[in-house]
Amino acid sequence: MIGNSVWPECDAALLWSERIFAALPEDHDLAGEAELIWDQLADQDFIVRDTGPGRQIKDYIVRRVHEIDADADVEIQRVGRSNILNLVALGRGITLVSESESAIIVPRVAYRPVHGEWVPFSAVWNPRNDNPAFRTLLSLARSMARPAGVAGGPPP
């Protein structure tokens, strides 16, 4: 799951972290920047999905923009992941994506990293789950996890 929330009666393990990127139309004023900061993003029109992590992304945008004393404009769209990027290409707004999602090539969409912003990915499970297949999967996920501070992890 995205994030590192505490779930009652569950165990969790941080597996890896990825940088956060802004997805914006390639002709957007900010597309020429190497890296973006929240002061540049605060007055933008954001769009997010109504499914998956869309609500979390909306809450994140609102919180980060509020931290710089601005009001966020975030519109929720009833579309899937690829269609939200198509709306970005059409100039309907910008959105935030994880580093791995920035590898999705969509014509007329540019991705720019947001300075200092990382998103954690965690495994969450019921500690009473003794299913051998699950335990094997968890062990594999932990062995493949990148430690913090190494390529792919947030700065120490």
ROSE-4610 file (N, C-alpha, C; in Angstrom, 1 decimal, always signed):
// ROSE-4610
residu = [M/M/M/I/I/I/G/G/G/N/N/N/S/S/S/V/V/V/W/W/W/P/P/P/E/E/E/C/C/C/D/D/D/A/A/A/A/A/A/L/L/L/L/L/L/W/W/W/S/S/S/E/E/E/R/R/R/I/I/I/F/F/F/A/A/A/A/A/A/L/L/L/P/P/P/E/E/E/D/D/D/H/H/H/D/D/D/L/L/L/A/A/A/G/G/G/E/E/E/A/A/A/E/E/E/L/L/L/I/I/I/W/W/W/D/D/D/Q/Q/Q/L/L/L/A/A/A/D/D/D/Q/Q/Q/D/D/D/F/F/F/I/I/I/V/V/V/R/R/R/D/D/D/T/T/T/G/G/G/P/P/P/G/G/G/R/R/R/Q/Q/Q/I/I/I/K/K/K/D/D/D/Y/Y/Y/I/I/I/V/V/V/R/R/R/R/R/R/V/V/V/H/H/H/E/E/E/I/I/I/D/D/D/A/A/A/D/D/D/A/A/A/D/D/D/V/V/V/E/E/E/I/I/I/Q/Q/Q/R/R/R/V/V/V/G/G/G/R/R/R/S/S/S/N/N/N/I/I/I/L/L/L/N/N/N/L/L/L/V/V/V/A/A/A/L/L/L/G/G/G/R/R/R/G/G/G/I/I/I/T/T/T/L/L/L/V/V/V/S/S/S/E/E/E/S/S/S/E/E/E/S/S/S/A/A/A/I/I/I/I/I/I/V/V/V/P/P/P/R/R/R/V/V/V/A/A/A/Y/Y/Y/R/R/R/P/P/P/V/V/V/H/H/H/G/G/G/E/E/E/W/W/W/V/V/V/P/P/P/F/F/F/S/S/S/A/A/A/V/V/V/W/W/W/N/N/N/P/P/P/R/R/R/N/N/N/D/D/D/N/N/N/P/P/P/A/A/A/F/F/F/R/R/R/T/T/T/L/L/L/L/L/L/S/S/S/L/L/L/A/A/A/R/R/R/S/S/S/M/M/M/A/A/A/R/R/R/P/P/P/A/A/A/G/G/G/V/V/V/A/A/A/G/G/G/G/G/G/P/P/P/P/P/P/P/P/P]
num = [1/1/1/2/2/2/3/3/3/4/4/4/5/5/5/6/6/6/7/7/7/8/8/8/9/9/9/10/10/10/11/11/11/12/12/12/13/13/13/14/14/14/15/15/15/16/16/16/17/17/17/18/18/18/19/19/19/20/20/20/21/21/21/22/22/22/23/23/23/24/24/24/25/25/25/26/26/26/27/27/27/28/28/28/29/29/29/30/30/30/31/31/31/32/32/32/33/33/33/34/34/34/35/35/35/36/36/36/37/37/37/38/38/38/39/39/39/40/40/40/41/41/41/42/42/42/43/43/43/44/44/44/45/45/45/46/46/46/47/47/47/48/48/48/49/49/49/50/50/50/51/51/51/52/52/52/53/53/53/54/54/54/55/55/55/56/56/56/57/57/57/58/58/58/59/59/59/60/60/60/61/61/61/62/62/62/63/63/63/64/64/64/65/65/65/66/66/66/67/67/67/68/68/68/69/69/69/70/70/70/71/71/71/72/72/72/73/73/73/74/74/74/75/75/75/76/76/76/77/77/77/78/78/78/79/79/79/80/80/80/81/81/81/82/82/82/83/83/83/84/84/84/85/85/85/86/86/86/87/87/87/88/88/88/89/89/89/90/90/90/91/91/91/92/92/92/93/93/93/94/94/94/95/95/95/96/96/96/97/97/97/98/98/98/99/99/99/100/100/100/101/101/101/102/102/102/103/103/103/104/104/104/105/105/105/106/106/106/107/107/107/108/108/108/109/109/109/110/110/110/111/111/111/112/112/112/113/113/113/114/114/114/115/115/115/116/116/116/117/117/117/118/118/118/119/119/119/120/120/120/121/121/121/122/122/122/123/123/123/124/124/124/125/125/125/126/126/126/127/127/127/128/128/128/129/129/129/130/130/130/131/131/131/132/132/132/133/133/133/134/134/134/135/135/135/136/136/136/137/137/137/138/138/138/139/139/139/140/140/140/141/141/141/142/142/142/143/143/143/144/144/144/145/145/145/146/146/146/147/147/147/148/148/148/149/149/149/150/150/150/151/151/151/152/152/152/153/153/153/154/154/154/155/155/155/156/156/156]
x = [+0.8/+0.0/+0.9/+0.3/+1.0/+0.9/+2.0/+2.0/+2.5/+2.5/+3.0/+2.1/+0.8/-0.2/-0.2/-0.6/-0.8/-2.2/-2.3/-3.6/-3.7/-4.8/-5.0/-5.0/-4.3/-4.2/-3.5/-2.7/-2.0/-0.5/+0.3/+1.8/+2.0/+3.1/+3.5/+5.0/+5.4/+6.8/+7.0/+7.9/+8.2/+9.1/+8.7/+9.4/+10.3/+9.8/+10.7/+10.0/+10.7/+10.2/+10.5/+9.7/+9.9/+9.7/+10.4/+10.2/+8.8/+8.3/+7.0/+7.3/+6.5/+6.6/+5.3/+5.4/+4.2/+4.1/+2.9/+2.6/+1.9/+2.5/+1.9/+1.9/+1.1/+1.2/+2.5/+3.1/+4.4/+4.6/+3.5/+3.6/+3.3/+3.2/+3.0/+4.2/+4.0/+5.1/+6.1/+5.7/+6.6/+7.3/+7.0/+7.6/+9.1/+9.5/+10.9/+11.8/+11.2/+12.0/+12.5/+13.7/+14.3/+13.7/+13.3/+12.6/+11.7/+10.6/+9.6/+9.5/+9.1/+8.8/+7.4/+6.9/+5.5/+5.0/+5.9/+5.5/+5.1/+5.7/+5.4/+4.1/+3.8/+2.6/+1.3/+1.5/+0.3/-0.9/-0.6/-1.8/-2.2/-1.8/-2.1/-3.5/-4.1/-5.3/-4.9/-5.2/-4.9/-6.1/-5.8/-6.8/-6.3/-7.3/-6.9/-8.0/-7.7/-8.7/-9.6/-10.8/-11.7/-11.4/-10.5/-10.2/-8.8/-8.4/-7.0/-6.5/-5.3/-4.8/-5.3/-6.2/-6.7/-7.0/-7.8/-8.2/-7.0/-6.1/-4.9/-4.1/-4.0/-3.2/-3.9/-5.2/-5.9/-5.6/-5.7/-5.5/-4.0/-3.1/-1.7/-1.5/-2.1/-2.0/-2.6/-3.8/-4.4/-3.5/-3.0/-2.1/-0.8/-0.2/+1.1/+0.9/-0.2/-0.5/-0.9/-1.7/-2.1/-0.9/+0.2/+1.4/+2.1/+1.8/+2.4/+1.3/+0.3/-0.8/-1.5/-1.8/-2.6/-3.7/-4.7/-5.8/-5.6/-5.7/-5.5/-6.8/-6.6/-7.7/-7.6/-8.3/-8.2/-9.6/-9.6/-10.8/-10.7/-11.7/-11.8/-12.4/-11.7/-12.2/-12.6/-13.6/-14.0/-13.4/-12.1/-11.3/-10.3/-9.7/-8.6/-7.2/-6.2/-4.8/-4.4/-4.6/-4.1/-4.9/-6.2/-7.1/-6.8/-6.4/-6.0/-4.8/-3.9/-2.8/-3.2/-4.2/-4.7/-5.4/-6.1/-6.6/-5.5/-4.4/-3.3/-2.8/-2.6/-2.2/-3.1/-4.4/-5.4/-5.4/-4.6/-4.6/-5.6/-6.3/-7.3/-6.8/-5.5/-4.9/-3.6/-3.0/-1.8/-2.1/-1.3/-1.5/-0.1/-0.2/+1.1/+1.1/+2.3/+2.5/+3.8/+3.9/+5.1/+6.2/+7.4/+8.5/+8.3/+7.8/+7.6/+6.5/+5.5/+4.4/+4.9/+6.0/+6.5/+7.2/+7.3/+7.9/+6.8/+5.5/+4.5/+4.5/+4.7/+4.8/+3.5/+3.1/+1.8/+2.2/+1.8/+2.1/+1.6/+2.4/+2.1/+2.1/+2.7/+2.8/+4.2/+4.6/+6.0/+5.9/+7.0/+7.1/+8.2/+8.0/+9.1/+9.0/+10.2/+10.3/+9.9/+9.3/+8.9/+10.0/+10.7/+11.9/+11.6/+12.4/+12.3/+11.1/+10.3/+9.1/+9.2/+8.9/+9.0/+7.7/+7.3/+6.2/+6.6/+6.2/+6.6/+5.6/+6.1/+5.3/+5.5/+4.4/+4.5/+3.6/+4.0/+3.2/+2.5/+1.2/+0.4/-0.3/-0.3/-0.9/-1.4/-2.2/-2.7/-1.6/-1.1/+0.0/-0.4/-1.7/-2.1/-2.2/-1.9/-1.9/-0.7/-0.9/+0.3/+0.3/-0.4/-0.5/+1.0/+1.5/+2.8/+3.1/+2.1/+2.3/+2.5/+1.7/+1.8/+3.2/+3.6/+4.9/+6.0/+5.9/+7.0/+7.0/+5.8/+5.7/+6.2/+5.9/+6.4/+7.9/+8.4/+9.9/+10.6/+10.0/+10.5/+10.4/+9.3/+9.2/+10.2/+10.4/+11.4/+12.8/+13.1/+14.5/+14.7/+13.6/+13.8/+13.7/+13.2/+13.0/+14.4/+14.3/+15.5/+15.7/+16.8/+16.9/+16.9/+16.4/+16.4/+17.8/+17.9/+19.2/+20.0/+19.5/+20.1/+19.3/+19.9/+19.1/+17.7/+16.7/+15.3/+14.7/+15.5/+15.0/+15.1/+14.4/+14.5/+15.9/+16.3/+17.6/+17.5/+18.6/+18.7/+18.4]
y = [-1.2/+0.0/+1.2/+2.3/+3.6/+4.2/+4.7/+5.3/+4.4/+4.9/+4.1/+4.3/+4.3/+4.5/+3.3/+3.6/+2.5/+1.9/+0.6/+0.0/-0.8/-0.6/-1.4/-2.9/-3.5/-5.0/-5.6/-4.7/-5.2/-5.0/-5.8/-5.5/-4.8/-4.1/-3.4/-3.3/-3.2/-3.0/-2.1/-1.1/-0.2/-1.0/-1.0/-1.8/-0.9/+0.2/+1.1/+2.5/+3.5/+4.8/+5.3/+6.1/+6.7/+8.2/+8.9/+10.3/+10.6/+11.8/+12.2/+13.2/+12.9/+13.8/+14.5/+15.6/+16.3/+15.9/+15.5/+15.2/+16.4/+17.1/+18.3/+18.3/+19.1/+19.1/+19.6/+19.0/+19.4/+20.8/+21.5/+22.9/+23.8/+23.3/+24.0/+24.9/+26.0/+26.9/+26.2/+25.3/+24.6/+23.4/+23.0/+21.8/+22.0/+23.3/+23.6/+23.5/+23.4/+23.3/+21.9/+21.9/+20.6/+19.9/+20.7/+20.3/+21.3/+20.9/+21.8/+21.9/+23.1/+23.2/+23.6/+23.4/+23.6/+25.1/+26.1/+27.4/+27.6/+26.8/+26.8/+26.1/+25.1/+24.2/+24.7/+25.6/+26.0/+26.5/+27.3/+27.9/+27.1/+25.9/+25.1/+24.4/+24.0/+23.3/+21.8/+21.1/+19.7/+18.8/+17.6/+16.6/+15.3/+14.6/+13.3/+12.3/+11.0/+10.0/+9.8/+9.3/+9.0/+7.6/+6.8/+5.4/+5.3/+4.1/+3.9/+4.9/+5.4/+6.4/+7.8/+8.0/+9.4/+10.3/+9.7/+10.5/+10.8/+9.9/+10.1/+11.3/+11.2/+12.3/+13.6/+13.6/+14.9/+15.4/+14.6/+15.0/+15.5/+14.9/+15.2/+16.6/+16.8/+18.1/+19.2/+19.0/+20.0/+20.4/+19.4/+19.6/+20.4/+19.9/+20.6/+22.0/+22.3/+23.6/+24.5/+23.9/+24.7/+25.1/+24.2/+24.5/+25.8/+26.2/+27.5/+28.6/+28.4/+29.4/+29.7/+28.7/+28.8/+27.8/+28.0/+27.0/+26.2/+24.9/+24.0/+23.9/+23.8/+23.6/+22.2/+21.2/+19.8/+19.3/+18.8/+18.3/+16.8/+16.1/+14.6/+14.2/+13.3/+12.8/+11.3/+10.9/+9.5/+8.7/+8.6/+7.9/+7.0/+6.2/+5.3/+6.0/+5.3/+5.9/+6.4/+5.7/+6.1/+7.3/+7.3/+8.4/+9.7/+9.7/+10.9/+11.6/+10.8/+11.3/+11.9/+11.3/+11.8/+13.2/+13.3/+14.6/+15.7/+15.2/+16.1/+16.6/+15.6/+16.0/+17.0/+16.9/+17.8/+19.2/+19.3/+20.6/+20.8/+19.8/+19.9/+20.1/+19.9/+20.1/+19.3/+19.4/+18.6/+17.6/+16.6/+15.6/+15.2/+14.4/+13.9/+12.4/+11.9/+10.5/+10.0/+8.7/+8.2/+8.1/+7.9/+7.8/+6.7/+5.6/+4.4/+4.7/+5.5/+5.9/+6.9/+7.6/+8.6/+7.9/+6.6/+5.9/+5.6/+5.9/+5.7/+6.8/+6.4/+7.4/+7.7/+9.0/+9.5/+10.7/+10.7/+11.8/+13.1/+14.2/+15.5/+15.6/+14.7/+14.8/+14.8/+15.7/+15.9/+15.6/+14.9/+14.6/+15.4/+16.1/+16.8/+16.4/+16.1/+15.8/+16.9/+16.6/+17.7/+17.6/+18.7/+18.7/+18.2/+17.2/+16.7/+15.8/+15.5/+14.8/+13.3/+12.4/+11.0/+10.3/+9.2/+8.5/+7.1/+6.6/+5.3/+4.2/+3.0/+1.9/+0.8/+0.3/-0.6/-1.8/-2.9/-4.1/-4.0/-4.4/-4.4/-5.8/-6.4/-7.8/-8.1/-9.1/-9.6/-10.5/-10.2/-11.0/-12.4/-12.7/-14.1/-14.9/-14.3/-15.0/-15.9/-17.2/-18.1/-18.9/-18.3/-19.0/-19.0/-20.2/-20.4/-19.6/-19.5/-18.7/-17.2/-16.7/-15.3/-15.1/-16.0/-15.8/-15.8/-16.6/-16.6/-15.3/-14.8/-13.5/-12.4/-12.4/-11.3/-11.4/-12.6/-12.7/-12.3/-12.6/-12.1/-10.6/-10.0/-8.6/-7.9/-8.4/-7.8/-7.9/-9.0/-9.2/-8.3/-8.0/-7.1/-5.6/-5.3/-3.9/-3.2/-1.9/-1.1/-0.4/-0.5/+0.2/+1.7/+2.5/+3.9/+4.5/+5.5/+6.2/+5.6/+4.5/+3.9/+4.3/+4.2/+4.5/+4.0/+4.9/+4.5/+4.8/+5.2/+5.5/+7.0/+7.4/+8.9/+9.2/+10.4/+10.8/+10.5/+10.1/+9.8/+11.0]
z = [+0.0/+0.0/+0.0/-0.5/-0.5/+0.9/+1.5/+2.8/+3.9/+5.1/+6.2/+7.4/+7.1/+8.2/+9.1/+10.3/+11.3/+11.2/+11.1/+11.0/+12.3/+13.0/+14.3/+14.1/+15.0/+15.0/+13.8/+13.1/+11.9/+12.1/+11.4/+11.3/+10.0/+9.9/+8.7/+8.6/+7.3/+7.0/+5.9/+6.0/+4.9/+4.0/+2.7/+1.7/+0.9/+0.4/-0.4/-0.4/-0.9/-1.1/-2.5/-3.1/-4.4/-4.4/-5.3/-5.4/-5.9/-5.6/-6.1/-7.3/-8.4/-9.6/-9.9/-10.5/-11.0/-12.5/-12.9/-14.3/-14.8/-15.8/-16.4/-17.9/-18.6/-20.0/-20.5/-21.5/-21.9/-22.3/-22.6/-23.0/-21.8/-20.6/-19.3/-19.0/-18.4/-18.0/-17.1/-16.3/-15.3/-16.0/-17.2/-17.8/-18.1/-18.2/-18.5/-17.3/-16.1/-14.8/-14.6/-14.0/-13.8/-12.5/-11.6/-10.4/-9.9/-9.2/-8.8/-7.3/-6.8/-5.3/-5.1/-3.9/-3.6/-3.9/-3.7/-4.0/-5.5/-6.4/-7.8/-8.1/-7.3/-7.5/-6.9/-5.9/-5.0/-5.8/-6.8/-7.5/-8.8/-8.9/-10.0/-9.8/-10.9/-10.9/-10.9/-9.8/-9.7/-10.1/-10.6/-10.9/-10.3/-9.7/-9.1/-9.4/-9.3/-9.6/-8.3/-8.6/-7.4/-6.9/-7.5/-7.1/-6.7/-6.2/-5.9/-4.9/-5.1/-4.1/-4.3/-5.2/-5.6/-4.4/-3.4/-2.2/-1.4/-1.3/-0.5/-1.1/-2.5/-3.2/-3.0/-3.0/-2.8/-1.4/-0.4/+1.0/+1.1/+0.4/+0.5/-0.1/-1.3/-2.0/-1.1/-0.6/+0.2/+1.4/+2.1/+3.3/+2.9/+1.8/+1.4/+1.0/+0.2/-0.2/+1.0/+1.9/+3.1/+3.9/+3.9/+4.7/+4.2/+3.0/+2.5/+2.4/+3.2/+3.3/+2.0/+1.3/+0.1/+0.1/-0.8/-0.9/-2.2/-2.0/-3.2/-4.0/-5.3/-6.2/-6.7/-6.2/-6.5/-7.0/-8.2/-8.8/-8.9/-8.4/-8.5/-9.8/-10.5/-11.8/-11.6/-12.2/-12.2/-13.4/-13.3/-14.4/-13.8/-14.6/-14.2/-14.3/-13.9/-13.9/-15.3/-16.3/-17.6/-18.1/-17.8/-18.3/-17.5/-16.3/-15.6/-16.3/-16.8/-17.5/-18.9/-19.5/-20.7/-20.5/-19.3/-19.0/-18.8/-18.2/-18.0/-19.4/-20.3/-21.7/-22.4/-22.1/-22.7/-22.0/-20.9/-20.2/-19.2/-18.7/-17.7/-16.3/-16.1/-14.8/-14.7/-13.5/-13.3/-12.2/-12.0/-11.0/-10.4/-9.3/-8.8/-9.0/-9.3/-9.5/-8.8/-8.5/-7.9/-9.1/-8.6/-9.6/-10.6/-10.1/-11.0/-12.1/-11.7/-12.6/-13.6/-13.3/-14.3/-15.5/-15.4/-16.5/-17.6/-17.3/-18.2/-19.2/-20.5/-21.5/-22.1/-21.9/-22.4/-23.3/-24.6/-25.4/-24.8/-24.9/-24.4/-22.9/-22.1/-20.7/-20.3/-19.5/-18.9/-17.4/-16.9/-15.5/-14.9/-13.8/-13.1/-11.6/-11.1/-9.6/-8.7/-7.6/-6.6/-5.6/-5.4/-4.5/-3.1/-2.7/-1.3/-1.0/-2.0/-1.7/-2.1/-1.1/-1.3/-0.8/-1.4/-0.9/-0.5/+0.7/+1.1/+0.6/+0.4/+0.0/+1.1/+1.7/+2.8/+2.6/+3.3/+3.3/+4.7/+4.7/+5.9/+5.9/+7.1/+7.2/+8.6/+8.6/+9.9/+10.5/+11.7/+12.3/+12.5/+12.6/+12.8/+11.5/+10.4/+9.1/+9.0/+9.1/+9.1/+7.7/+6.7/+5.4/+4.9/+4.5/+4.0/+2.8/+1.9/+0.7/+1.0/+1.9/+2.4/+3.0/+3.9/+4.6/+3.6/+2.5/+1.5/+0.7/+0.4/-0.3/+0.5/+1.8/+2.7/+2.8/+2.9/+3.0/+1.7/+0.6/-0.7/-0.8/-0.4/-0.5/+0.4/+1.6/+2.5/+2.0/+1.3/+0.8/-0.4/-1.1/-2.3/-1.9/-0.7/-0.3/-0.3/-0.7/-0.7/+0.6/+1.2/+2.5/+2.3/+3.3/+3.2/+3.0/+2.3/+2.1/+0.9/+0.3/-0.9/-2.1/-3.3/-4.5/-4.4/-4.6/-4.5/-3.2/-2.2/-0.9/-0.6/+0.4/+0.7/+1.3/+1.2/+1.8/+3.3/+3.9/+5.3/+6.2]
